[in-house]
């Protein structure tokens, strides 16, 4: 897991790169609502490393999840697996 900066046609997003597979890269973007997106590996050239420490980004995402869903028990399963 590492912090990333993802450039798209819609803007620049910051987040966590969860896994890198053969076809897809899974990202958690720091935006409301929190969700995990799949990006094709062909778009890896638009993803670059960020200087923020991973622990700080995980803490921020956990706080955002608690704000959005009330408790971590109410958060979706895929977000809980990464943040807990």
Residue, then its C-alpha position, 0 to 999 in steps of 0.5 A: x500500500x502506498x500513497x499516490x496522485x492520480x491524474x484524470x481528465x476531471x482533475x487530480x486525486x490523492x489516495x491509496x494504491x491498495x493492490x496491483x494486479x495483472x489487469x487492474x490497479x485498485x485505488x481508494x481516493x480521498x473524496x466523499x463518498x469514499x469508494x474503491x475504484x479499479x483503474x486499468x494497468x494501461x493507465x498506470x502512467x497517470x499514477x505517480x507517488x505522493x510524498x504524504x506518509x501512508x499512515x497519515x493518509x490511512x488515518x484521514x480515510x478512516x476519519x472520513x469513513x466514520x464521518x460518512x457512515x457513522x461507525x466503521x461497522x456501517x462502512x462497506x466490507x471492502x473499505x473496512x478490510x483495508x482501513x482496519 
